[in-house]
Amino acid sequence: MSKLLKALLKGIIIWFVSVLTLILLITYFMGSGNSGDLSESEIVILNINGVIGSADDVMGVDGISGEKILKSIYQLRKSKKLKVLILRVNSGGGTLPGTQEIHLELEKLKKDLPHVKIVSSISEIAASGAYYIITLSDIIYANPGSMVGNIGVISTFPNAQKLMEKLGIEFEIMKKGKYKDIGAWWRKMEDYEKASMAKISDAAMEMFIEVVIAGRCKKIQKIKEFKDKEETVKYIRSLCNGEVFLGVQAKENGLIDEIGNFYDAYDYAKDATGQKKPKVHVISGKGSMISKLLGLSGYIKQMRLFNMSGKVML
């Protein structure tokens, strides 16, 4: 290797290490992107943007760190001054367990702090798992053209059997339990495996519907002027078919309460505190920014989608 090439390679390595160090320092000092004092705040704004899941699923890039959000809500449950929690949402959903963890912690917050109002503001989209989370809101705002709903369940299983056959690649499988390799990508699913996954999807869907009923039944009954709960539940179930609604349509069918942007939701929250200048704290909800700053978001998105194959997604 020539001296020039060695010097060039050394320079590239030094540059890369320097940039990486700078990014780490910036990320460290930027912290979580929060503002204000959590313990002293009357209003807390929790941003829910991107794919919902555990920290391992989304690891930061354009996704939600479920662990971070859980910790934030857990801390809020101990707050003595919190009066309003604003959920600022822009998400198309995520994994079933990741969604349920956040929703469950919000339920605990409502139980521990019954005086606290939960206000949701949808920016572009609150679909599937994102809508699951905000069903327990006291009031939901959305823009006229926001995408709302998509109440349903989906699991995907890639089948590369024909590709493997063309490449002459075979897999020798040793397993105990006929369902052990269910959803294996190197072969098509057997009928009994599809039936098994269908049971899981049915159960997950019922969980979703029950959450919507618990959170929206009384409001929808009032909006649609149904005579009883039974009629209301039947109507709610008719909405749980995966359909997506614009904000104006979602208001008409009762999935949201008001048409308005973030500042409409904030004004409502501000009035609820009874103070002219309430103290506000903002929680980003994001994971690590390092990969995004390095320009790896596209690659990691692809890896994330592959990693979520076969999972029950909302």
Rosetta blueprint (number, residue, H / E / L):
1 M L
2 S L
3 K H
4 L H
5 L H
6 K H
7 A H
8 L H
9 L H
10 K H
11 G H
12 I H
13 I H
14 I H
15 W H
16 F H
17 V H
18 S H
19 V H
20 L H
21 T H
22 L H
23 I H
24 L H
25 L H
26 I H
27 T H
28 Y H
29 F H
30 M H
31 G L
32 S L
33 G L
34 N L
35 S E
36 G L
37 D L
38 L H
39 S H
40 E H
41 S L
42 E L
43 I E
44 V E
45 I E
46 L E
47 N E
48 I E
49 N E
50 G L
51 V E
52 I E
53 G L
54 S L
55 A H
56 D H
57 D H
58 V H
59 M L
60 G L
61 V L
62 D L
63 G E
64 I E
65 S L
66 G H
67 E H
68 K H
69 I H
70 L H
71 K H
72 S H
73 I H
74 Y H
75 Q H
76 L H
77 R L
78 K L
79 S L
80 K L
81 K L
82 L L
83 K L
84 V E
85 L E
86 I E
87 L E
88 R E
89 V E
90 N E
91 S E
92 G L
93 G L
94 G E
95 T E
96 L H
97 P H
98 G H
99 T H
100 Q H
101 E H
102 I H
103 H H
104 L H
105 E H
106 L H
107 E H
108 K H
109 L H
110 K H
111 K H
112 D H
113 L L
114 P L
115 H L
116 V L
117 K E
118 I E
119 V E
120 S E
121 S E
122 I E
123 S E
124 E E
125 I E
126 A E
127 A E
128 S L
129 G H
130 A H
131 Y H
132 Y H
133 I H
134 I H
135 T L
136 L L
137 S L
138 D L
139 I E
140 I E
141 Y E
142 A E
143 N L
144 P L
145 G L
146 S L
147 M E
148 V E
149 G E
150 N L
151 I L
152 G L
153 V L
154 I E
155 S L
156 T L
157 F L
158 P L
159 N L
160 A L
161 Q H
162 K H
163 L H
164 M H
165 E H
166 K H
167 L H
168 G L
169 I L
170 E L
171 F L
172 E L
173 I L
174 M L
175 K L
176 K L
177 G L
178 K L
179 Y L
180 K L
181 D L
182 I L
183 G L
184 A L
185 W L
186 W L
187 R L
188 K L
189 M L
190 E L
191 D H
192 Y H
193 E H
194 K H
195 A H
196 S H
197 M H
198 A H
199 K H
200 I H
201 S H
202 D H
203 A H
204 A H
205 M H
206 E H
207 M H
208 F H
209 I H
210 E H
211 V H
212 V H
213 I H
214 A H
215 G H
216 R H
217 C H
218 K H
219 K H
220 I H
221 Q H
222 K H
223 I H
224 K H
225 E L
226 F L
227 K L
228 D L
229 K H
230 E H
231 E H
232 T H
233 V H
234 K H
235 Y H
236 I H
237 R H
238 S H
239 L H
240 C L
241 N L
242 G L
243 E L
244 V E
245 F E
246 L E
247 G H
248 V H
249 Q H
250 A H
251 K H
252 E H
253 N H
254 G L
255 L L
256 I L
257 D L
258 E E
259 I E
260 G L
261 N L
262 F H
263 Y H
264 D H
265 A H
266 Y H
267 D H
268 Y H
269 A H
270 K H
271 D H
272 A H
273 T H
274 G L
275 Q L
276 K L
277 K L
278 P L
279 K L
280 V E
281 H E
282 V E
283 I E
284 S L
285 G L
286 K E
287 G L
288 S L
289 M L
290 I H
291 S H
292 K H
293 L H
294 L L
295 G L
296 L L
297 S H
298 G H
299 Y H
300 I H
301 K H
302 Q H
303 M H
304 R H
305 L H
306 F H
307 N H
308 M L
309 S L
310 G L
311 K L
312 V L
313 M E
314 L L
